[in-house]
Amino acid sequence: MTEPYLIPNGFHRIETEVARSRFIASVEYTPTVDNAKAFLGQIRAEMPDASHHVYAFRVGYGASVIEGMSDDGEPAGTAGPPVLAVLRGSKIGDIAIVVTRYFGGTKLGTGGLVRAYSEAAHVALNSLATTLKIEKRLLGIEIPYSLYNQAKLLIEAHHGTIEEELFEANITLMIRFALDDIPRFTDALRDLSHGKITPVELG
């Protein structure tokens, strides 16, 4: 089971400047590697005249995380790894950051580049709005009309969200629950139905 973890609330951008070089850090919520790559492509298309588009991403969190990064033409190890290190220390998952550099005419040296890219990532993440990602499951239940109102109260009491209702001979409900709330809801529904109704996990 995946523990709840912080994710970006949405797109965020902030700019820093070092020795007349502009560093534009763009951050996005990216729950898949494809999302992260698409975000990088989006930033490159938006600022095609930039000197570099350094990126790092972390998809997932904890033990099941996929990481990626690139120096994008900066000296090896001076850009991508420092940005990824900042991401690792942030305790935020499903995140991609692209630090776009417009060269200002002054070379920063390897140490200066590491500091500049690290600072750009730090500033972006320190001002980033986040939210808690909680693993959820979709459940299906089939109930008689006589239990409909009581079942809806149970769903609300256990923080479920009804996504679909189908009214036929019985009522079929599709409900989204946080993983931790499912056992208590299942027990309450069994009590209500005298053991006759058990939710089915749909994915």
MONOR-V175027 format. One line per field, one symbol per residue. ss: DSSP state (A for helix, B for strand, O for the rest). burial: + if it has 16 or more other C-alpha atoms within 10 Angstrom, else -. Layout:
ss: ???
burial: ???
This chain:
ss: OOOOBBBBOOOBBBBBBBOOBBBBBBBBBOOOAAAAAAAAAAAAAAOOOOOBBBBBBBBBBOOBBBBBBBOOOOOOOOOAAAAAAAAAAAOBBOBBBBBBBBOOOOOOAAAAAAAAAAAAAAAAAAOOOBBBBOOBBBBBBBBOAAAAAAAAAAAAAOOOBBBBBBBOOOBBBBBBBBAAAAAAAAAAAAAAOOOOOOOBBOO
burial: ----++++---+++++-+--+++++++++++++-++--++---+------+++++++++++-----+++++--+---+++++++-+++---++++++++++++----+----+++++++++++++--+----+---+++++++----+--+--++--+-+-+--------++++++++--++--++-++-------+++----
